[in-house]
Amino acid sequence: MIKITKYLRINILTAALFVFCFLSGYWQTFSITYLVMLCHETAHMMAAIAIGLKVSHITLHPFGVNLSLKNKMVYSLADEIILYISGPLFNIFTAFVSAVIYKYNQSEILRFFYICNIMLFIMNMLPALPLDGGIILKKFLMYRFGSRKAKYIMSAIAVV
């Protein structure tokens, strides 16, 4: 693990992947993909700070980006929803803004940025754990039916 700043770390394999993509000419694709994921996690980080959680760091892994928190105790359903919906909402907002800009500047990079944001939104809102949509659904189910029944329903959804 390479510590870039106090709050940002990069896995050594991710650094090697970046070098490979740079040498093979795919550095723009790689950079945009990681930028979208990093912004998604940054939105989660800002929401975590807003509800009183302490941030440890964000790590860039070879196949994704992950926010680590020092404390994970959230006291209300509303705060948990805010925490987990913030990343996908950022992606859909950014996709909308990039679509509007694309109307006036039809750049392939901007188009790819739009597609990455839409895809990350769709993937993260799937009702499967550990994705944001799965966590949100589980929290709602726990609130409505209790922990045991929520676990049963989430297991049935996972099978589907």
Salt bridges, closest charged atoms under 4 A:
GLU80 OE1 - LYS139 NZ 3.19
GLU108 OE1 - ARG111 NH1 3.66
ASP132 OD2 - HIS40 NE2 3.14
ASP132 OD2 - HIS44 NE2 3.05
